[in-house]
Amino acid sequence: MNFDAPLVTVVDLAQMELQAMVPANDTPALAVGMKVALAIDGFGERRFAGTIERINPTTEAGTRAILVFIHIPNPDAALRGGMFGTGQVILVAGAPVPTLSAVAIRTEAGQTFVWTIENGKLARRIVTVGRRDDSAGRVEIKNALSPGVPVLAAPFDNLKAGAPALVRAATSPKAAGAG
């Protein structure tokens, strides 16, 4: 018989806590008190509101993630211990950042780059990428590209730097058929 084993576990269903593993490189944007929108498995479109209560000071062993604790009011006792969910932190709007379509970003031999058209020729420009918004299909570009320079935003094979390139304005179906 084990004398140190708990006999009963008491859970206060009115106040729940979600433990979330957050990649360490995303935690600088987080702070105690930030709001979190939560989707809990099994609840369909229903969303729950939470607040970041604590952020661990170190990463979890064997991971590159930091444990974040989110307080969730549960007045109707719908949530139960052990459930799984996903969340989105509502960040304060900051200054706009330059982004490109994710399909414009290429990676080859460890280098991340985009194809641009400059002076009628293809140019391969190395870029440093930042945050990704997979739902919008956008990627932050940390180093500036020249303003107004067209970037190829479709997958093309066998492109070569210096090859001639031409940008044509898109035509609407009405303009194309009116001839």
PyMOL commands that set and color helices and strands:
alter all, ss='L'
color gray80, all
select helices_A, chain A and resi 24-29+102-104+173-177
alter helices_A, ss='H'
color red, helices_A
select strands_A, chain A and resi 15-23+35-40+47-59+65-73+85-89+99-101+106-108+111-118+121-126+129-133+138-141
alter strands_A, ss='S'
color yellow, strands_A
deselect
rebuild
show_as cartoon
